[in-house]
Amino acid sequence: MVTELDKVTSDKVSFITFIIPEFAAAYKMNIQKAYLYLKKYGGLDFLNRHWWALHTDCKYWVVRDLYEVCRENGGIR
């Protein structure tokens, strides 16, 4: 039996593993570099905190939000 926490965790992981390659493609990075960039400039923290709201939005706007968060934290892409 899958508990609610397991479902939430599974959904969160699914969304984050979907959006990182989308971010990588949008900014012409490989997935590993995109992950490291998001980690360094606060994008992953943003995803972890706000994934529930972000997963309901269009992937274009989520990628754009990640760009803005990282830019505000010193990212240059």
Summary of the structure (lengths in Angstrom):
residues: 77
radius of gyration: 12.6
end to end distance: 43.4
largest distance: 45.1
contacts: 209
relative contact order: 0.16
helix: 77%
strand: 0%
